[in-house]
Amino acid sequence: MAITLSGDQALPGPPLSSRLSPAQVWGIVLLAPYLLVFLAFVVYPVCYGLWLARAPANYVALYNDPIFARAAVNTLIFLVIGINIKMLIALFLSGFFAVQRPWIKWLSVIFILPWAVPSIPTILSVRFMLNPEWGVINHLIFSFTGDDGPNWLNDPTVALSMAIAVHIWKSLPFWTLILITGRLAISHDLFEAAEVDGASWWQKFRYITWPSMQTLYVTCTLLSMIWTLGDFNSVYLLTGGGPADLTHVLSTLGIRYLRLDQLSLAMASIVCAMPFVLPLVYFMMKRLSR
């Protein structure tokens, strides 16, 4: 005798564990800790920070704070000048270090040291070197000229320029290495054919190297901008935002508000950096998806 079941009386399906293969079960088990860490240390802090910065009064206070306007301008200057100079130097240094010579290999080891060494001791050492009284730079100036050197970090323009220079010096080796890999991926047959045709080094760069590395260069530039927006070491360790809070960028401005026990303003200043970050992330992901 056949028994028919209505839709409400349908038998339940097999449990989820029986429908997954052992590889899928192990994948979920191994992925679960990462998801928990990601939720606890990424999603929750970001959501909590947005919740702290939700009040419109925070942004009114930022608008009325002249230090915030100066920090936003400094951030834009830092990005436009620092990133472009750094990537252009990295592009041409990648051609220099791509040459297969023994002494260049030894020189590349010295060149990579600023990036390999931690930021705190390296940037603080530069700060000590720029000290107007007992810094080694002013000591050398006095030894050769007999004049006292300038107070490097007392002028806002010079101090911000020094911070940009330190950022370039610290991160230049990394981007040079990335661009070297792009150069090494270009077929040598193209350069040999160009040499047979009598092409100059500029023609080889313009018609062979640059078209082959253009996508990599633009992607590295966008990624460097995103990372630089979150880089507070170059400014905070070198100038501390001084003199008179005139060299702050948005990342160090948040630390200033934290030191003043203004947590909501600190989070609001970080949120104000999102209009810089989100377009860069969009364009970078768009290029990578091609």
Phi, psi and omega in degrees: 000122182280142179245125179255140180247138177285176180297325181285341184252021181294143180292141179292150180287171179294154180298161184297323182297329180280342179270352180258142175285162177303324179295321178292322178296315178294326176298318178294319181297316181286333181278335184301314178300320178298317179297320179295317178296319180297318179293321185283324189249355178238300185294311182297313178299321180294313179296320179293320177295319176295325178291322178292329183265016187284336187288131177298336180297332179296318182284332173294319178295321177295320180297325181275354180268115182294337179292326178294317179297319179294322179294321178295319178294317179299321178297318179295318178296317180301318182289310187294313184279308186298314184292315183292318178295316181299314184288326177294317178296318179297324180296315183280328176292331177297326175290326179291314183281349177282349179289133184274087176222143185299318183291333176290326177296318178292323178294326179295329177296317177292323182295327185277350184301316180303324179283326183285329182281143179303154187291320188300306181293324183290314182289323176295326176295322176295322178297319177293324179294331181270003179299131185290339185265310184233017177288150185291331182292311178293331176294319177293321178298318179292325181292324184268331186245339185080003179253152176286140178285167181286162173274092193302320188260011180265346177257127185301319181294315180293319181296317178293323177296320177296322178295320177295319180296320178295319178298316179297313181298323185283321186258354182300318181300323182297311183288332174295318178297320179297316181287333175297318178298325176293321178293319182292340179280349179282136181294133178290342179297327179294318179290323178295320177294323179292322177295323177297323180281358178082027180287142175280174180294327180290320178294322177294322177292318185289321188257347180240302187292308185295315177300328180283333185251003187298315181296316179297319181295314180294319179297317178296323179295315179296316180294322177295323176297317180297315180292324182292327177299329178265004181272110177253352185296316186298324181271313188292320181282333183272310185247341185067016184089350182274176001280144177057035177059032184260357178244016178293145164249176186298325181290322178279336177296323176299322178293323178299315179294326177296320178293337177267011180059036177245074186295320182295321177291325177298314179293324179294322178294326177290321178297327180293343176280347182297324175300336174281321189281312188300315176298324179295318178296320181297312182293324180293314179294327178293320179290321181290335181277357180287000000 
